[in-house]
């Protein structure tokens, strides 16, 4: 995750963070830690060059930590993984224009700092500080996206041990950089739907589906769209501070 160290701004996480689910049900004051495996694909379009791309292999591993006190909560999310593209790959775009790439691997990583508030026991609004980084394996070219956004989460108890959850969010505007140079602006949105099973007071497993969409507009006139989807499975441990 070293390629996120220089991100100065942040954006909303556009998913229902497992952090909020864990702490909301655990207690009014508590800590939670989670790990999540995301398997899925990355597809999109290089609009300027007129090519479409789709990964053939890839996925991400996520690590989460959260703290809740009363109706307020905050959490840190780190996740990343590598995607393999055969033939077309996302173009590498700089201020001067785009370079077409093929048969490459791209490392995708995310860092999110979340701040939220529960309006009711099962509904919350949140803000997030987010940075996204993509690095091409062939030449270590790095591109970053960051900004600020907003979102909402909901929980639906099914039984004493099962809970369904969902989240929607949007980043209306963020910066795209390569190195310290701003090369464009982007926006994104996401949906996360899942369910969680609590098999003891402290231990839970969860699974669901997630999709994040990005639209990048570069100063060079180039445009890109990205869609990253995943089916995930995870485990969390919650500790009550009451």
Kinemage of the C-alpha trace (Angstrom):
@kinemage 1
@onewidth
@group {chain A} dominant
@subgroup {mainchain}
@vectorlist {calphas} color= white
{ca unk a 1} P 0.000 0.000 0.000
{ca unk a 2} L 3.022 2.322 -0.221
{ca unk a 3} L 1.628 3.886 -3.387
{ca unk a 4} L -1.066 5.603 -1.298
{ca unk a 5} L 1.281 7.465 1.031
{ca unk a 6} L 1.240 10.719 -0.955
{ca unk a 7} L -2.535 10.998 -1.370
{ca unk a 8} L -3.516 14.313 0.237
{ca unk a 9} L -7.242 14.309 -0.359
{ca unk a 10} L -9.881 11.618 0.049
{ca unk a 11} L -13.238 10.449 -1.134
{ca unk a 12} L -16.214 8.549 0.016
{ca unk a 13} L -16.107 4.830 0.095
{ca unk a 14} L -18.933 3.836 -2.120
{ca unk a 15} L -19.743 0.644 -0.361
{ca unk a 16} L -21.456 -0.535 2.753
{ca unk a 17} L -18.385 -0.998 4.876
{ca unk a 18} L -18.370 -4.171 6.878
{ca unk a 19} L -17.032 -2.026 9.670
{ca unk a 20} L -20.344 -0.293 10.209
{ca unk a 21} L -22.262 -3.543 10.175
{ca unk a 22} L -19.977 -5.119 12.740
{ca unk a 23} L -20.076 -2.308 15.260
{ca unk a 24} L -23.735 -1.376 14.858
{ca unk a 25} L -24.957 -4.785 15.910
{ca unk a 26} L -22.234 -5.555 18.410
{ca unk a 27} L -22.834 -2.777 20.938
{ca unk a 28} L -23.205 0.960 21.436
{ca unk a 29} L -19.493 1.217 22.101
{ca unk a 30} L -16.976 -1.177 20.628
{ca unk a 31} L -14.150 -2.161 18.322
{ca unk a 32} L -14.230 -4.503 15.336
{ca unk a 33} L -11.671 -6.006 12.980
{ca unk a 34} L -12.414 -7.697 9.664
{ca unk a 35} L -10.800 -9.440 6.737
{ca unk a 36} L -12.529 -9.859 3.391
{ca unk a 37} L -11.733 -11.761 0.181
{ca unk a 38} L -13.063 -10.193 -3.030
{ca unk a 39} L -13.164 -12.214 -6.229
{ca unk a 40} L -14.339 -10.609 -9.450
{ca unk a 41} L -13.446 -8.662 -12.556
{ca unk a 42} L -12.427 -5.233 -13.801
{ca unk a 43} L -13.806 -3.959 -17.099
{ca unk a 44} L -14.136 -0.629 -18.874
{ca unk a 45} L -13.517 1.458 -21.961
{ca unk a 46} L -10.737 3.679 -23.269
{ca unk a 47} L -13.035 6.123 -25.032
{ca unk a 48} L -10.319 8.044 -26.877
{ca unk a 49} L -8.639 4.983 -28.393
{ca unk a 50} L -11.996 3.222 -28.797
{ca unk a 51} L -10.917 0.016 -27.042
{ca unk a 52} L -12.625 -2.014 -24.335
{ca unk a 53} L -10.785 -3.964 -21.627
{ca unk a 54} L -11.710 -6.787 -19.258
{ca unk a 55} L -9.562 -8.653 -16.746
{ca unk a 56} L -9.120 -12.409 -17.037
{ca unk a 57} L -7.897 -12.930 -13.463
{ca unk a 58} L -7.896 -10.852 -10.303
{ca unk a 59} L -9.291 -10.045 -6.898
{ca unk a 60} L -8.577 -8.142 -3.705
{ca unk a 61} L -7.954 -8.747 -0.022
{ca unk a 62} L -9.327 -6.200 2.455
{ca unk a 63} L -8.462 -5.452 6.085
{ca unk a 64} L -10.754 -3.306 8.242
{ca unk a 65} L -10.808 -1.783 11.700
{ca unk a 66} L -13.616 0.277 13.261
{ca unk a 67} L -14.618 2.069 16.439
{ca unk a 68} L -18.132 3.060 17.502
{ca unk a 69} L -19.254 5.271 20.386
{ca unk a 70} L -22.989 5.797 20.679
{ca unk a 71} L -24.372 6.750 17.281
{ca unk a 72} L -20.998 7.857 15.914
{ca unk a 73} L -18.526 5.522 14.207
{ca unk a 74} L -15.234 5.707 12.372
{ca unk a 75} L -13.286 3.092 10.463
{ca unk a 76} L -10.171 2.422 8.401
{ca unk a 77} L -10.270 0.198 5.330
{ca unk a 78} L -7.240 -1.063 3.371
{ca unk a 79} L -7.626 -3.314 0.356
{ca unk a 80} L -5.729 -4.239 -2.747
{ca unk a 81} L -4.982 -6.839 -5.376
{ca unk a 82} L -3.698 -7.474 -8.893
{ca unk a 83} L -5.698 -7.897 -12.113
{ca unk a 84} L -4.440 -9.588 -15.288
{ca unk a 85} L -5.488 -8.260 -18.702
{ca unk a 86} L -5.014 -10.141 -21.952
{ca unk a 87} L -4.978 -7.985 -25.067
{ca unk a 88} L -6.473 -4.553 -24.186
{ca unk a 89} L -5.573 -2.909 -20.846
{ca unk a 90} L -6.571 0.484 -19.367
{ca unk a 91} L -4.618 3.150 -21.286
{ca unk a 92} L -1.874 4.987 -19.425
{ca unk a 93} L -2.896 8.642 -19.555
{ca unk a 94} L -0.646 11.647 -18.869
{ca unk a 95} L -1.094 15.372 -19.430
{ca unk a 96} L 0.196 15.001 -22.994
{ca unk a 97} L -2.102 12.130 -24.007
{ca unk a 98} L -2.728 8.400 -23.711
{ca unk a 99} L -0.570 5.345 -24.371
{ca unk a 100} L -2.247 2.105 -25.367
{ca unk a 101} L -1.178 -0.948 -23.331
{ca unk a 102} L -1.829 -4.649 -23.889
{ca unk a 103} L -1.154 -7.940 -22.069
{ca unk a 104} L -0.343 -6.345 -18.737
{ca unk a 105} L -1.130 -6.610 -15.034
{ca unk a 106} L -2.455 -3.704 -12.958
{ca unk a 107} L -2.253 -3.470 -9.166
{ca unk a 108} L -5.344 -1.787 -7.690
{ca unk a 109} L -5.309 -0.545 -4.081
{ca unk a 110} L -7.624 1.533 -1.899
{ca unk a 111} L -7.431 3.359 1.429
{ca unk a 112} L -10.568 4.681 3.145
{ca unk a 113} L -11.118 6.622 6.357
{ca unk a 114} L -14.813 6.590 7.283
{ca unk a 115} L -16.865 8.868 9.551
{ca unk a 116} L -20.544 8.102 10.080
{ca unk a 117} L -23.613 8.642 12.256
{ca unk a 118} L -26.598 6.358 12.909
{ca unk a 119} L -29.867 8.274 12.577
{ca unk a 120} L -31.669 5.129 13.759
{ca unk a 121} L -30.441 1.763 14.973
{ca unk a 122} L -30.464 0.450 11.402
{ca unk a 123} L -29.767 3.475 9.194
{ca unk a 124} L -26.711 5.724 8.928
{ca unk a 125} L -25.124 8.439 6.813
{ca unk a 126} L -21.372 8.609 6.316
{ca unk a 127} L -18.450 10.540 4.827
{ca unk a 128} L -15.199 8.927 3.766
{ca unk a 129} L -11.629 9.902 3.025
{ca unk a 130} L -10.561 7.770 0.074
{ca unk a 131} L -7.570 7.198 -2.164
{ca unk a 132} L -7.344 4.792 -5.096
{ca unk a 133} L -4.111 3.821 -6.851
{ca unk a 134} L -3.460 1.828 -10.029
{ca unk a 135} L 0.049 0.667 -10.969
{ca unk a 136} L 0.933 -1.077 -14.271
{ca unk a 137} L 3.387 -3.970 -13.834
{ca unk a 138} L 5.188 -3.484 -17.166
{ca unk a 139} L 6.684 -0.055 -16.359
{ca unk a 140} L 5.471 0.821 -12.821
{ca unk a 141} L 3.365 3.683 -14.179
{ca unk a 142} L 1.141 4.912 -11.321
{ca unk a 143} L -2.170 6.753 -11.426
{ca unk a 144} L -4.108 7.968 -8.371
{ca unk a 145} L -7.694 9.094 -7.788
{ca unk a 146} L -8.876 10.871 -4.635
{ca unk a 147} L -11.772 13.036 -3.463
{ca unk a 148} L -14.616 13.465 -0.920
{ca unk a 149} L -18.163 12.108 -1.063
{ca unk a 150} L -21.150 10.817 0.889
{ca unk a 151} L -23.329 7.734 1.318
{ca unk a 152} L -25.999 5.886 3.278
{ca unk a 153} L -26.223 2.415 4.820
{ca unk a 154} L -29.132 0.260 5.939
{ca unk a 155} L -29.491 -2.909 8.026
{ca unk a 156} L -32.406 -5.368 7.914
{ca unk a 157} L -32.541 -7.955 10.754
{ca unk a 158} L -33.822 -11.288 9.452
{ca unk a 159} L -33.473 -13.306 12.649
{ca unk a 160} L -31.434 -13.295 15.855
{ca unk a 161} L -28.384 -14.485 13.938
{ca unk a 162} L -28.918 -13.188 10.373
{ca unk a 163} L -28.807 -9.582 9.133
{ca unk a 164} L -29.045 -8.252 5.568
{ca unk a 165} L -27.371 -4.951 4.695
{ca unk a 166} L -26.866 -2.556 1.840
{ca unk a 167} L -25.161 0.683 0.926
{ca unk a 168} L -25.118 3.281 -1.835
{ca unk a 169} L -22.720 6.169 -2.287
{ca unk a 170} L -21.195 8.629 -4.715
{ca unk a 171} L -18.052 10.686 -5.180
{ca unk a 172} L -19.226 13.714 -7.173
{ca unk a 173} L -15.714 14.940 -7.984
{ca unk a 174} L -12.115 13.980 -7.297
{ca unk a 175} L -8.566 14.579 -8.559
{ca unk a 176} L -6.581 12.252 -10.805
{ca unk a 177} L -2.794 12.457 -10.447
{ca unk a 178} L 0.357 10.827 -11.683
{ca unk a 179} L 3.144 11.560 -9.251
{ca unk a 180} L 2.429 15.055 -7.888
{ca unk a 181} L 0.924 16.283 -11.166
{ca unk a 182} L -2.837 16.622 -11.513
{ca unk a 183} L -3.900 15.260 -14.911
{ca unk a 184} L -7.689 15.216 -14.667
{ca unk a 185} L -10.824 14.738 -12.624
{ca unk a 186} L -13.083 11.798 -11.890
{ca unk a 187} L -16.302 10.701 -10.246
{ca unk a 188} L -17.599 7.395 -8.977
{ca unk a 189} L -20.538 5.506 -7.485
{ca unk a 190} L -21.030 2.113 -5.880
{ca unk a 191} L -23.536 -0.356 -4.461
{ca unk a 192} L -22.890 -3.090 -1.872
{ca unk a 193} L -25.465 -5.738 -0.876
{ca unk a 194} L -24.851 -8.625 1.506
{ca unk a 195} L -25.774 -10.681 4.546
{ca unk a 196} L -24.054 -11.461 7.827
{ca unk a 197} L -24.323 -14.470 10.145
{ca unk a 198} L -23.409 -14.118 13.831
{ca unk a 199} L -22.386 -17.485 15.252
{ca unk a 200} L -21.299 -16.049 18.627
{ca unk a 201} L -21.316 -12.695 20.409
{ca unk a 202} L -17.928 -11.713 18.994
{ca unk a 203} L -17.582 -13.723 15.770
{ca unk a 204} L -19.324 -13.197 12.428
{ca unk a 205} L -19.082 -14.222 8.797
{ca unk a 206} L -20.475 -12.233 5.867
{ca unk a 207} L -20.884 -12.507 2.129
{ca unk a 208} L -22.279 -10.340 -0.645
{ca unk a 209} L -21.773 -8.575 -3.955
{ca unk a 210} L -20.252 -5.176 -4.703
{ca unk a 211} L -19.845 -2.986 -7.781
{ca unk a 212} L -17.907 0.279 -8.084
{ca unk a 213} L -17.976 2.497 -11.189
{ca unk a 214} L -15.515 5.253 -12.113
{ca unk a 215} L -15.568 7.878 -14.870
{ca unk a 216} L -12.258 9.651 -15.542
{ca unk a 217} L -11.942 12.829 -17.640
{ca unk a 218} L -8.362 13.887 -18.319
{ca unk a 219} L -6.939 17.313 -19.124
{ca unk a 220} L -5.526 15.848 -22.365
{ca unk a 221} L -9.087 15.229 -23.599
{ca unk a 222} L -8.959 11.479 -22.964
{ca unk a 223} L -11.733 9.655 -21.104
{ca unk a 224} L -11.994 6.285 -19.367
{ca unk a 225} L -14.705 4.281 -17.631
{ca unk a 226} L -13.993 1.565 -15.061
{ca unk a 227} L -16.291 -0.985 -13.427
{ca unk a 228} L -14.948 -3.266 -10.686
{ca unk a 229} L -17.300 -5.990 -9.465
{ca unk a 230} L -16.815 -8.586 -6.765
{ca unk a 231} L -18.402 -11.468 -4.932
{ca unk a 232} L -16.923 -11.494 -1.433
{ca unk a 233} L -16.645 -13.520 1.746
{ca unk a 234} L -15.364 -12.256 5.071
{ca unk a 235} L -14.894 -12.750 8.802
{ca unk a 236} L -15.008 -10.209 11.620
{ca unk a 237} L -14.313 -10.050 15.336
{ca unk a 238} L -16.182 -7.503 17.491
{ca unk a 239} L -15.238 -6.408 21.015
{ca unk a 240} L -17.662 -4.538 23.271
{ca unk a 241} L -16.375 -1.584 25.327
{ca unk a 242} L -19.581 -1.161 27.363
